[in-house]
Structure formats: C-alpha cells, structure tokens
Amino acid sequence: MTGDRSQSIFGNQISKHVYNKAVKQKERFAKQFGYNPQDSYALFVQPNPVLKKYVNLYTISQEKGSEIAKSKSIIIGTIRMGYGHYRIAMAVASAAHSMGLTPYWFDLLSFDTTGARIIKHLEKLYSLGSRLSQQFYLFNKLYWEHLTAIGFKRLPYNASDQKMTELFANIYENLPHSVPFVATHAWASQAAIHAGMKRVVNMIPDNWPLALHLSEGALHTVQTPSAYYGYRTLKNMGKRNEILNPMPKDSLYYTGHYIDHELVTNIEKDCTARINRMKAKKPRRFLLSIGGAGAQQKLCMDIIKHCIPLLENEKLTLIINTGDHKNIFDMIVNSPLSPKIQCKTYTQWTDTEKLVNTLSTKDIPGLHVVYNENIFSAVYATNLLMRVSDCLITKPSELAFYPIPKLFVARVGGHEMWGAIRGAEVGDSTVECETTEHTLQALDLLMYDDDLLSMYCNNIIKAKSIGVYNGAYEVIKLALGK
C-alpha cells in the first residue's frame, strides 16, 4: 500500500465526515464480500480466443498457462462494466500491438476475489439505473441524470472509491510490477497504485470531468482539450463555487481519441468508400450498436419500424449489433415486421466475420441482426462492422469518439451529454437527438440526402490529419515513458 489516498486528493483535504464514511463502507464491503488480506493468486496467460487473431492479445487468468513477458509487453487493466471500458481497452491493445508490444488483458471481474464480488454488486446497480432511466422520465430527470453528472463529479465520491479499491489490490501481487500498466477504469488504476505498480496510466473515458475517474499516483489521459481543462482545474469537484488545488501538469495529458490502429489507418479508405457508395446511389448502410446495459430496446424497435418501407424495397442495409444481449436479439427476430422483409441473423463469430467480408465487396440490403455470446466478440463486432457501414447509430458514450459518421440518440446518464458535444465539435456527427422524433428526423436526412454524410466523412479525414484519433498511440508512449 502506498498511503491513504482518501484523506487528500491532489492536495485537497477531504473532511473527516467523508473520510470516516469511506472507511465504514470499506469495512462493510470487506465483511459482506469476504475480504482476506492474506489471499494470494497465481496468475497465468492464455491467447485470447477472439482477439489473438487481430491484435495478438493474451488474457490473464488463474488457469494454468504461460507467464507474462517482462519486456516488450503491456498490461491492460479493465472491468466489464457496460462495453465502454472493454472497447477502450481493445483500442489500446491494438495500438500496443501495432507498436511491437504484446498486450495482456487483466479484467478485475475475471477472478474470484473480494474486489470482483464488490464490482459485480455495483455493476448490477448501475445497469439497473441505466435501464430505468430509459423507461421512467422522472427517475432519469430527478435522480439518474443528477447522480451521473453531478454525484460522480465530487471529490467525496473519489475518496470513497479510493478506500474501497484498497480491497482490490491483492490480485495484483503476482503481476510483474515493472511492466507498464494501462487502466481503462479508475478502479483498476487505483488498485494498481495501492498495490505498488511502477508505471500506471489511467485512461479517462468520458468528456465530462468527474472525480470518479481520478487515480492519484497514475498518469491521467483525456481525449479532448475541454476535458483537459476540467481535470486540470478540478472544476466543480468540490463544494459549490469552491476553487480547488489543480492537478499537477505532469499528472495529466491530452492524447486525442482512443481509437484502434485498424480503424485509424483505414480512415481515408473507409470514408472514400462511403462517399463512393453515396454517389453511386447504393443502399445506405446504418449500424445500430446496442450499449452494454441494453437500455435502448424501444428506440431500436422504433427505428426498425420506421425503416420498413426502405427494407421492403431493398433500399437500405440496417445492421443491429445486439452485443451479448440475447433478450434484445430475440425481441427483434420474433417481432412481426413485414412479410417482405427477411431478417438475417448472425449468432456465431464466424458468421459476423463473413458478414463483414461480404459487405466489403458488395451490397446486401435488408435487416441484419448480430448476436455474440462471447463478450469480446460482442464488443469487437462493432469495430469490424463500422468499417463497412455508412453511419453508426449510438448513444453518445465511448463510441462518440470513433471515426465514423454518427447519429446520436438520447444519452444514458448526464455525463454522456459531453460525448455528443465533442462529436459536434469535430463535425463527424449529429447533435444529441433527445427524442424519438428527433432521431427519426436525423435518420431521414442521413438516408435520403447527401450533405450531412459528405460533411461528416470529410471532417473525419481532416481530424485524422491533425492527430485527433491518435490517443491510443499516445497512451502507449506515456506508458513506456516516452
């Protein structure tokens, strides 16, 4: 342990009341989830069954296997909490592989530990809140928006997390502490610092500064200049109108968007293909990606029903990636739409790969519904599919930063609002469409007219030329001390 990080955060003292509350929560969790400070875990690595092929990824687990290489390697600490942290971890793994490193995947939920049991408990609560926020307007307006945009923003929240993640640290004991550690969730970073890892980079995912994401002792990275200012000043993270001690400049770095190497290097090729399809009056290709909490079921069906005339006349390719949400997959497949529409399904990873390969050479209009039980397949399917799609329909979360024209549907949590703002700044997306009516209006403009899609493609190419999408590479450079 490297000291108590719950009493002072970047030189800002935490009140005794908040600190004592954090201590009591840690004690309660320790008792409830069976914490033993003497627990030790042997760790091994195996080739990742999905991503070894793409980015040479290895997974760290307790199953017998080989050892982590101590040179030309990097450990990526993440948590399966929604899809966002996995998606960012895949981006940095891809960048690491392209730079000659072997990436090792370290998911805190993959182990039978006190920390994993605590995270599962909290993830269930967060996923429930996300789903309820989409079902009940007052719950979202009066509670969920405030919690995710304001509650998570305050330093007391970070103090509580710092104390809690002391219970996560023992799983790190048998990791080689000299290997750079890149975290895509603050809890993974905080626990690495508590465990004494030597070089820790904390990748902050959101564009809305939140104390939730702080991990003092690590190098923090952000994707946008506005996020850099918000974290540098710790703006509004204290009491009302309180001016806090800022983060030291050597603790915080603006890197650009965290994007996979395969996507960055093919930006010009993929955008040119989109523009050429548009000029040739080919069927537009829309990819709707369901988020990790599965909170957009009704909107998904509203979009499909709106597109029935185009699907019937084979004027549209609509791909729904349901991720690993079998209930949403079943809902779509079993919904009566039109006898003229054949719903094509893809439930094996090889099926998904074949769909991508086919779309890379020819048009296949119609409704295509993708489901993958494996979490790596479920998340990475969107990476593959977006390269052969014209527009991505998504909430403004982690996908807000990706180099594809985007239609932003309503956010799930107040913190996501600034993802849509970033997309509007870069000029590669719509603004956030808060209602179904606004979403369908934007959908029609992107389907029937060419101006928006052309502008978004051209702006993506411009953004690449000034390094907007180089964030994953820059994170690896920081981790290596360059």
N, C-alpha and C positions, 0 to 999 in steps of 0.2 A: 504494500500500500504506500502511496506517495503523499500522504497527508490528507486532512479533512477538507474537501473541496466544497462542502455545503455551508461553511461559515462565511466565506468570502469568495466572490466571483469577479475576477479581473479587478480586484481592489475595492469592490463594492460590498460592504458589510451586510450580512443577512441578519435579520432580527432574531433574538433568542426564541421568540414565539414560533417563527417559521422553522428555525433550526430544530427545536425540540419536537415540532410536529413531524419533520422529516425523519428524525431518529425513531420516533414511535412507529411511523409507517414501516420503516426498515425492520424493526423488531417484530411487528405484526406479520409482515411478509415472511420473515425468517422462520417464525413459528408455524405459520399457516402452510408454507410450502417446503418445510423440512430441510432447512439450511444446516450444513455441517462444514465448518471452515477447514476441516481436515480432509475433505473429499478431494481425490486426485483422479485425473482422467488421462489414460493413454490415448494418443491421437495418431491417426494414420491417414493416408490419402489414397484415393482411387480415381481413375479417369471419370469425368462427368459423362453420363451416358448420352446426353444430348449435345452439350456444348464443347466436348473434346474435339469434335469434328470441325467446329467453326473457329474456336479461339483457344484450343489446347488447354481447356480448363480442367483442373483437378479439384475434387471435393474432399474436404477434411471431415473425418468422422471417427467413430470409435471402432469401426470394423477393421479387421486386420488388413493391412496393405503396406505400401511403401512409406518412406519418410519424406518430409518436406525438404526440398533442396534449400541449402542456406545461401546459395549465390544465384544471381540472375533469376530471382523469384520475388513474388509479392503476395501477401496475404490480404484478402478482401473480406472484411468483416461486415456482415449484413444481417438483416432479420426479415423473414417472410411476414410482412405486415402490409396488407394490400399487395400491389405489384410494384409500386414505385421504387422501393429500395432495392428490389431484385433487378429492376430494369437499369438503374444507375450502376449497380454492381456489374452487370453484363457489359455496360459501356466501358467501364474502366478495365475490365478483364480483356476486352477486345483491344483497347489501346495498349495495354501492357504486352499482349501477345505480338502486336504489330511492332513493338519496340524491342523485341527479343527477350522478353521476360516470361516466365511460367507463372500464370495466375492460380492461386489456391483459394477456394471458396470456403468461407468459415461462417456458417449460419448458426447464430446462438440458439435457434429453435431446433437444431438437428441433434441436440444432446439431451440426455435425461439428467437435467440439473435443476437446482432451485431457480436459477435465472430463467430457464426455459419455461418452467411452470408459471412463473410470475408473468412473463411476456404473453403466454397463451391466455392467461386470465385477462390481461389488459387489452389484448387484441380482440377478444370476444366483445368486450365493452365498446371498443372503438368501432368495430364493424357494425354492431347493433345501432350505435348512434348514427353512423353514416346512412344506413338503410332507413331508419326512422326519419332522418332529416329530409329524405326524398318523398316520404309518404305523408308527413304531417307538417303543414306550413308553420303552425305556431311553435312546434318543437324546434324546428330549424331556426325560426326568427328569434325566438326568445331565449333559446339555450345553446343549440349546436353552433350557430354562427359566432356567438359570443365566446364560447369555450375555445374554438379552434383558431379564432382570430385575435382574441384578447387574453383569454385564460392561459393559453400556451405561451403567450408573449412575455409574461412577467418572470423576473428572476427567481421568485419563490418556487415556481414550477421547476426550474433547473436545479435549485438547491435540493428539492425533494428527489428528483431523478438521480442526482449525483450520489446521494446517500443510498438510494435503492440499488444502484448499479455496483455498489461495493459487494453485493451478494452475487454478482455475475462473474467476478474476477477469477475464481479458481479454475474455470475451464481453460484459461489462458496459460496456466502454469507450464504445460509441456509444449507450448509453441516456441520455436526459436525466436527469442526476443530481439535478435539483431536484424531479422528480416523486416523490411518496411511493411507497415500495417495501414491499409486504407479502409476507412469505415464509411458505409453509406447510411448509417443510422447513428444518432448521437449516443445511444445506449451502448452500442458496440465500441465506439470510440472512448466513452467514459470508462468502461470496464477495462479496456486496454491500458489506459493511463493508470487506473488503480492497480493493475497487475504489473506495471513497470515495463511495458513495451517501450522500445527505444525511440522509434520514429513512427509517429501516428499522424495520419492525415484524416481530418473529419470533413467529409463531403456534405455540405448543407444542400438539401434538395429543393427547398421552396424559395420563391421570390419575395415572400413576405417575412421579414425578420422576426424570429421567435426565439425567446430564451430557451425553449425546448431543445433547440439544436446546438446549444453551446457545450463545449467539452474542453474546459481549460486545461492546458498542457499539450494539446494537439495543435497542429496547423489546420486552420479552418479555410475552406474554399467555398466560394459562391459563384453563381453563374452570371450575375448581372451587376452593372455599376450601382443600381439603386439598392440592391441587397448589400453590396459592399458598404455603402454609406450607413445603412440602417444598423448593420452589425458593428461597424467601426465606432459609432456613437452610442450603441446600445439604446437607441432612441425608443422612448416609451416603454422600456422594460422595467422601470422602477415605479415608484408612486407617481400619482398624477403630477405632471409638469416637473418632475424631478430630473435634474441633469446628472447623469451617471459618469463615473470614470470610464473613458473609452477603452475599447480593446487595443492592445499594442499593435502597431502596424506590422510587426513581424509574426503575428499570430493569425493574420487574415490575408487572403489572396483572392483576387478576381481572376478566374481562369477562362471564362466562357462556358458555353453549354456543354454538358456531359453527354457526348454522342459517340456511338460505336464507330470504330475505324471503317468498317464496311460501308456504313451509311455516309460518312464524311467523304471518303474518297470517290464515291459514286454520285455525288450531288449533281454535277453537271450532266452526267449521262441520264440520270433518272428524271431530272427536270426537263431535259430536252425531249425525252420520250413522252412525257406528259403533254408538252406543247405540241408535239407532232401528232399525237392521238387527237388532240383538240382540233387542230387544223384539218385533219382528215375526217372529222365528224364521226369518230369512233364512239362506241358507247362509253360514257363516263364510268369511272371506277371509284366507288366510295367504300372505304373501310371503316366500319364501326367497331371500336375496341371497347369491350366491357371492362370496367375497373375491377380491382381486386376485391372490393366489398360487394360487388354485384348489385349496386344501388340504382341502376338505370333501366329496370325491366320495362316499365310502362312506356318510357320515352322510346326505347328500342322498338317496341311494337307499333307505336305511333308513326315512327319513321318508315318502317316496313310497309304499313298500310298506305301511307302517303305515296309510296313509290310503286304501288301495284300497277298502275297503267303503263309505266315505263318498263316494268319487269315483264308484263304480259306481251309487250311488243318488242322485247329483246333490245331495248334502247339503253339499258343500264346494267352494270355489274355491281351488285351490292354484296359485300362480304361482311359477315358478322363474326368477329372473333369473340366467342363467349368465354375464352380462357379455360379455367378448370371449373366453371360453374355449370354442372350438369343440369341443374334445375332450369336455368335460362335456356340452355340448348334444347331441352325437352319442350319447354314452353313454345319456343319459336317453331320447332319442327312439327309440333302437334296442333298448331294454330291453323284454323281454316282460313285460307287467303283467297285463292282463285284457282280453278281447275286448269287454267292456262299456265300456271307457274309451277315449275318443278324445283323443289327445294333440294339442292345438292348438299350432302353432308360429308364432313371430314373429321373422323374421330381417332385416327392414328397419325403419328408424326410423319410417317412416310406419305400419307395422304396429303398432309399440309404441304410438304416439300414438293409433291407432284403438282399441286395447285399453283404454287409459286412458279415452278418451272414452266408450266403451261402458259400462264399469264405473261411470262417474259417473252413469249414468241407469238402469241395470238390472243384474240379476244374471245372470251367465253361469257357472254351476258347471262344474267339470271341472278338468282338468290343463292348464295353460298354460305353455309353455316359451319364454323370451325369449332371444334372442342378437343382439348387435350388434357387428359387426366394428370399427366406429369406437370408440375409447376414450371419447370424450365421450358418445356415445350409450350405451355400455355402463354408464358410471357414472351418468349423469343419469336413465337409465331407472328406477332405484330411487327417485329423488326423485319422479318422476311417479307411479309405482306405489304408493308408500307412502301417498299421499293417498287412494287408493281401496281400501286394504287395512285389515283389522281388526287384524292383528298381524304384526309383522316377525320372522322367524327369522334370527338373525345371531350371529356371534361378537362378543364384547364389545370391538370395536375402535372405529373412528371413528363407526360407526353407533350406538354405545351412548348417544350424547348427543342423538339425534334424537327429536322429539316424536310418537312413535307407540308404542303398546303393543308390548313386545318380549319374545321368548323367547330367552334367551341360551344358545347351545350352547357347547361347550368352547372355551376360548381357544386361540389360536395364538401362543405366546410368553408368558412370565411377566408382561410389562408390561401385557398386556391384562386381567389379573385386576381391576385397579382401575377399568376401564371398567364391569364388571359391578357392582362395589361402588357406583359412582356411580348407576347405574340403580336399584339397590335403595334408595339414599338418597332419590332423588327420588320413588320409588314408582311408576315407569312401566314396570317390567319384572320378570321373574323374576330370581332369583339365577342365577349361572352353573350350568348343568346339565353337570357334568363327564363324564357317561357317556351313552351312547345311551339306556339305560333311563330315566335321569332326564329326558332330553329328551322322550321319548315320553310319560312321565307328565305333564309340564307341558303338552305338546301336547293330551293328552286333556282336562285340566282347562280349558284355554282354548277347546276346541272344544265341550264338552258342558255346561259350567257358565257362569254369567254373572258371578260375583262378582269374579274377578280382572280380567277385561276392563273391567268397570264401574269398578273402583277405579283402574286404570291411566289410563283416559280422564279421570276426574275429577281425578286428580293432575296430569296434563299441563296441564289448564286452570288449576289452581291455580298450577303452576310458571310458566306464562306470566304470570300476574297479578303476580308478584314479579320478573319480568325474567330468569328462568333462561335463556331462549332468545335473549337479546339480544346474545350475544357478537360476532357478525359486525358488527353496527352499531357496537358499542363499539370494535372494531378499526379501523374506518374513521375514527372520531372521533380516535383516537390518531394514526393516520397523518397526519391533517390538522392535528394539533397542537391539537385542541380538548379 
